[in-house]
Amino acid sequence: MANMIAGEGHAMISQRRRWVGLVFISIAVALIIVDSTIVNVAIPSIVRDLDITSTQVQWVQESYTLVFAALLLVFGTLADRYGRRRILITGVIIFAAASVLAALSTSGDLLIGSRIIQGIGGAMVLPTTLSLINATFRGKERGIAFAVWGSTIGGMVAVGPLLGGWLTTVYSWRWAFGINVPLAVIIVIGVVVCVAESKDAGRPRRIDVFGAVLSVIASASLVFGLIEGRNYGWWLTKTGSAPVIGGWTWPFALSPIPIVFAVTVVSVVSFIAWGVHRQRAGKTTLLSFALFTIPSFRNGNIAAMIVSLGEFGIILSLPLWLQNVLGYSALQTGFVLLALAIGSFAASGLSSVMLAKITPISIVRIGIIAEILGVAGLGLVISASSTWPMIAVFLFVYGFGVGLATAQLTGVVLKDVPIDQSGQGSGTASTARQIGSALGIAILGTILFTSVGSSLEARLSDQFPQMPAATRSQIVNEVVVSAGGAIPALVEHDGQVGQAAREAFSEGTRYSAFAASGFLVLGLLATLRLSDGRRVEEPEQVEQKESAG
């Protein structure tokens, strides 16, 4: 009897420790997600302090995303082989060390280098958090755990600008990076104490180095092309914006972007061919292609990528519009975006109740519908005279949808993945979402700035027919190139011209919101290919079928 009581007590402690461990895993996710958004509101201060160029500004923001997306699949696989908790802790430590370098940076180049190292650490953290949850929780508990994980991502997208605005305003932009260090210490201690190690229990296998290189090239080239296409030209090189490498300028009329995309295609085809070749030879591969024979994994990744096209793209244009058109400060903008975080966290609590009554994929669809309503609602109320309560209501609805859809869709994608391949599965799922987000930002950014330019050109032509064409073009170019940053000065110099610019930027932001909602509709349709039933087979059964085949 005493042994039985002791055993029950140990199980209760172990159960409690798993949920406490989830808290630290979620903080790890928060660390890397916040860092991808916190820099946006600190950029003006960084420009003034380090005197960096516009090209360096772009890479301060984008180098992190580029490296992060390129390495997700590699580190997801390494986590399966060498231990998921070990890779997570290593990633957090690298991320913290890079944050110290970023906080102490004395030049733009050093800051960009620090962001690249942060991307490496972040790529080690995200897929391992997913695979640890997948290996630790089962059944309804797994759905609740993924809900917490997904709501953390949705909420941190909004908390990042708020935290960055506060730290930059009250202290310094350097604290936007320095805040990562104490958080990293908390994460490492909590994960060591409360999270059990897990990895592939089979015989250690050699890493497919060539496959890893092809994966990095494919991911990096695709994300680079999506991010830089609007700047360099999608087909022909833009006049005055040809890329420069050292003292060498791109000499051809054909933009480098089509060449970059060609590299992507060749790398992807080579990656698949190489992987199939190694698999037939009985050797290990970076990605288990057998995973794509699992319908939930294959169709779920397609749906997740499409949903990601519209899910966070609005976060690109909304802060610019709030600050440059409505005149909000960085801190005020963060407070408005906090409504998104509140909605996401509210969804976390409700999803556990919903899981007891409806299937995870039904929750995903409800969440995407809420996202569509929230983003489309934003498109309807955005104008030069909008007030923050109108925006906050729809941001709450949108955040609520993100909190429901993101977590449960991730759970659906991974629900049939064998535990010993959860790192590969998590890395693949994370990569699909990152590529979808990059594509969405590229498309929505193009829609935003193209719409702003054409709308402002038309307004100036109609309202100021006597204005010289050269002056009109100069005003349009200043507003577009500065991403709306020139609008406050225009309002102060000439109220009517400034008002036209405010209305044009509002129109571009509105079109961007409608486009995002359109992508989400496509994502909702893509979920129709996913099974609406509960899990039927356990991972062991899937493995047995694969080995039998």
C-alpha positions in Angstrom: 0.0 0.0 0.0 2.8 2.4 0.9 4.5 1.7 -2.4 1.3 2.3 -4.3 0.8 5.6 -2.5 4.4 6.6 -3.2 4.0 5.6 -6.9 0.8 7.7 -7.2 2.6 10.6 -5.6 5.6 10.3 -8.0 3.2 10.2 -11.0 1.4 13.3 -9.7 4.7 15.2 -9.3 5.8 14.0 -12.8 2.5 15.2 -14.2 2.8 18.5 -12.6 6.4 18.9 -13.7 5.4 18.3 -17.4 3.0 21.2 -17.3 5.5 23.4 -15.5 8.0 22.4 -18.2 5.4 23.5 -20.9 5.6 27.0 -19.3 9.3 27.2 -19.9 9.0 25.7 -23.4 6.4 28.5 -24.1 8.8 31.2 -22.8 11.4 29.8 -25.2 9.0 30.2 -28.1 8.1 33.7 -26.8 11.8 34.6 -26.8 12.4 34.0 -30.5 9.0 35.3 -31.7 9.3 38.5 -29.7 12.7 39.1 -31.2 11.4 38.9 -34.7 9.0 41.8 -34.0 10.6 43.8 -31.2 13.2 45.4 -33.6 10.6 47.0 -35.8 9.7 49.8 -33.4 13.4 50.3 -32.3 14.7 50.9 -35.9 14.4 54.7 -35.8 16.6 54.9 -32.7 19.1 52.4 -34.1 19.4 54.5 -37.3 20.1 57.7 -35.2 22.5 56.0 -32.9 24.6 53.9 -35.3 24.1 56.0 -38.4 23.3 53.0 -40.6 22.2 53.1 -44.2 18.7 52.1 -45.5 20.2 48.9 -46.9 21.6 48.0 -43.5 18.2 48.8 -41.9 16.6 46.3 -44.2 19.1 43.6 -43.3 18.9 44.3 -39.6 15.3 43.3 -39.9 15.6 40.5 -42.5 18.9 38.7 -41.8 17.3 37.0 -38.7 14.3 35.7 -40.8 16.5 34.5 -43.6 18.9 32.4 -41.5 16.0 31.3 -39.2 14.0 29.8 -42.1 17.0 28.2 -43.8 18.1 26.1 -40.8 14.8 25.0 -39.3 14.7 21.6 -41.0 18.4 20.9 -40.3 18.1 21.5 -36.6 14.8 19.6 -36.3 16.6 16.5 -37.6 19.6 17.0 -35.4 17.3 17.3 -32.4 15.9 13.8 -33.2 19.4 12.4 -33.3 21.2 14.1 -30.4 18.4 15.1 -28.0 15.7 17.7 -28.3 16.2 19.2 -24.9 20.0 19.5 -25.6 19.4 21.3 -28.9 16.8 23.6 -27.3 19.2 24.6 -24.5 22.1 25.1 -26.9 19.9 27.3 -29.1 18.8 29.4 -26.2 22.4 30.0 -25.1 23.5 30.9 -28.6 20.5 33.2 -28.9 21.4 34.9 -25.6 25.1 35.4 -26.5 24.1 36.9 -29.9 21.7 39.2 -28.1 24.6 40.5 -25.9 26.6 41.2 -29.1 23.6 43.0 -30.6 23.1 45.1 -27.5 26.8 46.1 -27.5 27.0 46.7 -31.3 28.8 49.9 -32.4 28.1 49.5 -36.1 25.5 48.4 -38.5 27.6 45.5 -39.8 28.2 44.1 -36.2 24.4 44.4 -35.5 23.6 42.5 -38.7 26.2 39.8 -37.8 24.6 39.5 -34.4 21.2 39.1 -35.9 22.5 36.3 -38.1 23.8 34.4 -35.1 20.4 35.0 -33.4 18.7 33.3 -36.4 20.9 30.2 -35.9 19.9 30.1 -32.2 16.2 30.7 -33.0 16.2 27.9 -35.6 17.4 25.5 -32.9 14.7 26.5 -30.5 11.4 26.5 -32.6 11.3 23.0 -34.0 12.6 21.5 -30.7 9.8 23.1 -28.7 7.3 21.5 -31.0 8.9 18.1 -31.0 9.2 18.2 -27.2 5.5 18.8 -26.8 4.8 16.1 -29.4 6.9 13.6 -27.4 5.7 14.6 -23.9 1.9 14.9 -24.2 -0.8 12.6 -25.6 -4.4 12.7 -26.5 -6.4 15.7 -25.3 -3.4 16.9 -23.2 -1.4 17.3 -26.5 -4.2 19.5 -27.9 -4.1 21.7 -24.8 -0.3 21.9 -24.9 -0.4 22.9 -28.5 -3.0 25.5 -27.7 -0.7 27.1 -25.2 2.2 27.0 -27.7 0.1 28.5 -30.5 -1.4 31.2 -28.4 2.1 32.2 -27.2 3.1 32.7 -30.8 0.1 34.8 -31.6 0.3 36.8 -28.5 4.1 37.5 -28.8 3.6 38.9 -32.3 1.8 41.7 -30.7 3.7 41.9 -27.4 7.0 42.4 -29.3 6.1 45.9 -30.6 4.7 46.9 -27.2 7.8 45.7 -25.3 10.1 47.2 -27.9 8.3 50.5 -27.8 8.5 50.7 -24.0 12.2 49.7 -23.7 13.2 52.0 -26.5 11.2 54.9 -25.1 12.1 54.6 -21.5 15.6 53.1 -21.7 17.4 52.4 -25.0 17.0 50.3 -28.1 19.9 48.2 -26.7 17.6 46.9 -24.0 15.3 45.5 -26.8 18.1 42.9 -27.1 19.4 42.9 -23.6 16.1 41.8 -22.2 16.7 38.4 -23.9 19.6 37.5 -21.4 17.6 37.2 -18.2 14.8 35.4 -20.1 17.4 32.9 -21.4 18.7 32.2 -17.9 15.1 31.5 -16.7 14.5 29.2 -19.7 17.7 27.1 -19.3 17.1 26.5 -15.6 13.4 25.7 -16.1 14.0 23.3 -19.0 16.8 21.5 -17.2 14.7 21.0 -14.1 11.3 20.3 -15.6 11.6 19.0 -19.2 12.7 15.4 -19.8 15.2 14.6 -22.6 13.9 12.8 -25.6 15.5 11.6 -28.9 15.4 8.9 -31.5 15.8 5.7 -29.5 17.3 3.7 -32.4 20.9 3.3 -33.3 22.7 6.6 -34.0 22.9 7.3 -37.7 25.1 9.4 -39.8 23.9 12.9 -40.8 23.1 13.5 -44.4 25.4 16.5 -44.8 24.8 17.0 -48.5 21.1 16.9 -48.0 21.5 19.5 -45.2 23.4 21.8 -47.5 20.8 21.5 -50.3 18.1 22.2 -47.7 19.8 25.4 -46.5 20.4 26.6 -50.1 16.8 26.0 -51.1 15.3 27.7 -48.0 17.7 30.6 -48.0 17.4 31.4 -51.7 13.6 31.2 -51.6 13.3 33.5 -48.6 15.9 35.9 -50.0 14.1 36.1 -53.3 10.7 36.7 -51.6 12.1 39.4 -49.4 14.2 41.2 -51.9 12.2 40.9 -55.1 10.4 44.2 -54.6 13.6 46.0 -54.0 15.7 44.5 -56.8 12.9 43.9 -59.3 11.1 40.6 -59.9 12.3 40.3 -63.5 14.3 43.3 -64.6 16.7 45.1 -62.4 15.2 48.3 -61.0 17.0 51.5 -62.0 19.0 52.9 -59.1 18.5 49.9 -56.9 20.9 47.3 -58.3 22.5 45.2 -55.6 26.1 46.0 -54.7 28.5 43.4 -53.3 31.6 45.3 -52.1 32.5 47.6 -54.9 30.8 45.4 -57.6 27.5 46.4 -59.0 25.1 44.0 -60.7 25.7 44.7 -64.4 22.8 43.0 -66.1 19.3 44.2 -67.1 17.9 40.9 -65.8 17.3 41.1 -62.1 19.2 38.6 -59.8 15.8 37.5 -58.4 14.9 35.1 -61.2 18.3 33.5 -60.9 17.9 33.2 -57.1 14.5 31.4 -57.7 16.1 29.2 -60.3 18.7 28.2 -57.6 15.7 27.4 -55.3 14.1 25.1 -57.9 17.3 23.3 -58.7 18.1 22.9 -55.0 14.6 21.5 -54.2 14.7 19.0 -57.1 18.2 18.0 -56.1 17.2 17.6 -52.5 14.3 15.4 -53.3 16.3 13.3 -55.8 19.2 12.9 -53.4 16.9 12.0 -50.5 15.0 9.3 -52.6 18.4 7.9 -53.7 19.7 7.6 -50.2 16.4 6.2 -48.9 16.4 3.5 -51.6 20.0 2.7 -50.6 18.9 2.2 -47.0 20.8 5.3 -45.8 19.5 8.0 -43.6 18.0 11.2 -45.0 17.6 14.7 -43.7 13.8 14.4 -44.2 11.9 11.1 -44.0 9.9 11.2 -47.3 7.6 8.5 -45.8 6.2 11.3 -43.6 4.4 12.7 -46.7 2.6 9.4 -47.1 0.7 10.4 -43.9 -2.4 12.4 -45.1 -2.6 14.6 -42.0 1.0 15.6 -42.3 1.0 16.2 -46.1 -2.3 18.1 -46.3 -1.8 19.8 -43.0 1.5 21.4 -44.1 -0.1 22.6 -47.3 -3.0 24.2 -45.4 -0.5 25.7 -42.8 1.6 27.3 -45.5 -1.4 28.9 -47.2 -2.8 30.1 -43.9 0.6 31.7 -43.1 0.4 33.7 -46.3 -2.3 35.9 -44.7 -1.9 35.2 -41.0 0.8 37.7 -40.0 1.2 39.9 -43.1 -1.1 42.6 -41.7 1.4 43.1 -38.9 3.8 44.5 -41.5 1.5 47.3 -42.6 -0.5 48.1 -39.5 2.3 49.6 -37.3 3.4 51.8 -40.2 -0.1 53.0 -40.7 -0.7 53.6 -37.0 2.5 55.6 -36.6 2.7 57.5 -39.9 -1.0 58.1 -40.6 -2.7 58.3 -37.2 0.4 59.7 -35.5 0.7 57.2 -32.7 4.0 56.7 -30.9 5.9 53.4 -30.8 4.5 52.7 -27.4 1.0 53.7 -28.3 1.2 51.4 -31.3 2.3 48.6 -29.1 -0.8 49.1 -26.8 -3.1 49.0 -29.8 -1.6 45.8 -31.0 -1.9 44.3 -27.5 -5.5 43.6 -28.4 -4.2 40.9 -30.7 -2.3 39.3 -27.8 -5.3 39.4 -25.5 -7.4 37.7 -28.1 -4.8 35.0 -28.6 -4.4 34.3 -24.9 -8.2 34.2 -24.5 -8.3 31.5 -27.2 -5.8 29.4 -25.2 -8.2 29.1 -22.3 -11.2 28.4 -24.4 -9.6 25.8 -26.7 -9.2 23.3 -23.9 -12.9 23.4 -23.3 -13.7 23.2 -27.0 -11.5 20.1 -27.3 -13.8 18.2 -25.0 -16.7 18.7 -27.4 -15.4 19.1 -31.0 -12.4 17.8 -33.0 -9.1 19.8 -33.4 -9.7 20.4 -37.1 -13.1 21.9 -36.3 -11.3 24.3 -33.9 -8.8 25.2 -36.7 -11.7 26.1 -39.0 -13.4 28.2 -36.4 -10.1 30.0 -35.7 -9.5 30.7 -39.4 -13.0 32.0 -39.8 -12.4 34.4 -36.8 -9.1 35.5 -38.5 -11.0 36.2 -41.7 -13.6 38.3 -39.9 -10.9 40.1 -38.0 -8.7 41.0 -40.9 -11.5 41.8 -43.3 -13.1 43.9 -40.5 -9.8 45.9 -40.2 -10.0 46.5 -44.0 -13.5 47.9 -43.6 -12.6 50.4 -40.8 -9.2 51.5 -41.8 -9.2 55.2 -42.8 -7.3 58.4 -42.2 -9.8 59.2 -39.4 -10.0 55.8 -37.7 -9.9 55.6 -33.9 -8.1 53.0 -31.9 -11.2 51.3 -30.3 -12.4 50.4 -33.8 -9.0 48.8 -34.6 -8.7 47.1 -31.3 -12.0 45.2 -31.6 -11.1 43.6 -34.9 -7.5 42.9 -33.7 -9.0 41.0 -30.7 -11.1 38.9 -33.1 -8.1 38.3 -35.3 -5.9 37.4 -32.4 -8.6 35.0 -31.0 -8.6 33.2 -34.4 -4.8 33.0 -34.4 -4.8 31.5 -30.9 -7.2 28.8 -32.0 -6.0 28.0 -35.5 -2.2 28.1 -35.1 -1.9 25.6 -32.3 -4.5 23.1 -33.3 -3.3 23.1 -37.0 0.2 22.3 -35.7 -1.3 19.5 -33.7 -3.2 18.1 -36.7 0.0 18.2 -38.8 2.0 16.3 -36.2 -0.6 14.0 -34.7 0.3 10.9 -36.8 4.1 11.6 -37.0 6.1 8.8 -35.2 7.7 10.2 -32.0 11.2 9.3 -33.1 10.7 11.5 -36.2 9.0 14.4 -34.4 12.0 16.7 -34.9 12.0 16.2 -38.6 8.2 16.6 -38.7 8.4 19.8 -36.5 11.2 21.2 -38.6 9.2 20.6 -41.8 6.1 22.1 -40.3 7.9 25.2 -39.0 9.7 25.7 -42.4 6.4 25.5 -44.3 4.9 28.2 -42.0 8.0 30.4 -42.3 8.1 30.2 -46.1 4.4 30.9 -46.2 4.9 33.9 -43.9 7.8 35.2 -46.0 5.7 34.8 -49.2 2.8 36.6 -47.6 4.9 39.5 -46.4 6.4 39.8 -49.8 3.1 39.8 -51.6 1.2 42.0 -49.1 4.2 44.4 -48.9 4.1 44.7 -52.7 0.3 45.3 -52.6 0.7 47.9 -49.9 3.3 50.0 -51.5 2.1 49.6 -55.1 -1.4 50.7 -53.9 -0.1 53.6 -51.9 2.0 54.9 -54.9 -0.9 54.6 -57.5 -3.5 56.0 -55.1 -1.3 59.0 -54.1 -0.4 59.7 -57.7 -4.1 59.7 -58.7 -5.1 61.9 -55.7 -2.4 64.5 -56.4 -3.3 64.6 -60.1 -7.0 65.2 -59.2 -6.6 67.6 -56.3 -3.5 69.6 -57.6 -3.7 69.6 -61.4 -1.3 72.6 -61.5 1.4 70.6 -59.6 4.4 69.8 -61.9 4.7 66.1 -62.8 8.3 66.0 -61.4 7.1 67.4 -58.0 4.3 64.9 -57.9 6.6 62.0 -58.7 9.0 63.1 -56.0 6.3 63.2 -53.3 5.0 59.8 -54.3 8.5 58.4 -54.3 9.3 59.8 -50.8 6.2 58.4 -49.3 6.7 54.9 -50.8 10.4 54.6 -50.2 10.1 55.9 -46.6 7.3 53.4 -46.0 5.1 56.3 -45.0 7.7 57.9 -42.8 7.6 61.1 -44.9 3.9 61.7 -44.2 4.2 63.6 -40.9 6.6 66.1 -42.5 4.3 66.5 -45.5 1.3 67.2 -43.2 3.4 69.9 -41.4 4.6 71.4 -44.6 1.4 71.3 -46.6 -1.8 70.1 -44.9 -3.7 69.2 -48.1 -0.8 67.3 -49.7 -0.2 65.5 -46.3 -3.9 64.6 -46.1 -3.8 63.1 -49.6 -0.8 61.0 -48.5 -2.6 59.9 -45.3 -5.6 58.8 -47.3 -3.5 57.0 -49.9 -1.5 55.1 -47.3 -4.8 54.2 -45.6 -6.1 52.9 -48.9 -3.0 50.8 -49.4 -3.2 49.3 -45.9 -6.9 48.6 -46.5 -6.1 46.6 -49.7 -3.3 44.8 -47.9 -5.8 43.7 -45.3 -8.3 42.5 -47.9 -5.6 40.5 -49.6 -4.6 38.9 -46.3 -8.2 37.9 -45.7 -8.3 36.4 -49.2 -5.3 34.2 -48.4 -7.0 33.1 -45.2 -10.1 32.1 -47.2 -7.9 29.9 -49.4 -6.3 28.4 -46.2 -9.8 27.6 -44.9 -10.6 25.8 -48.1 -7.3 23.9 -47.9 -8.4 22.5 -44.5 -11.3 20.7 -46.2 -8.8 18.0 -47.3 -8.0 17.3 -43.6 -9.8 14.5 -41.8 -12.4 15.7 -39.3 -12.1 12.6 -37.2 -10.1 11.9 -34.0 -6.8 10.1 -34.1 -7.3 6.6 -35.3 -3.8 5.2 -35.4 -0.9 5.5 -33.0 2.6 6.3 -34.4 3.7 2.7 -33.9 0.9 1.6 -36.2 2.0 4.1 -38.9 5.5 2.8 -38.6 4.4 -0.8 -38.9 2.5 0.0 -42.1 5.4 1.9 -43.6 7.9 -0.9 -42.8 5.4 -3.5 -44.2 5.1 -1.4 -47.4 
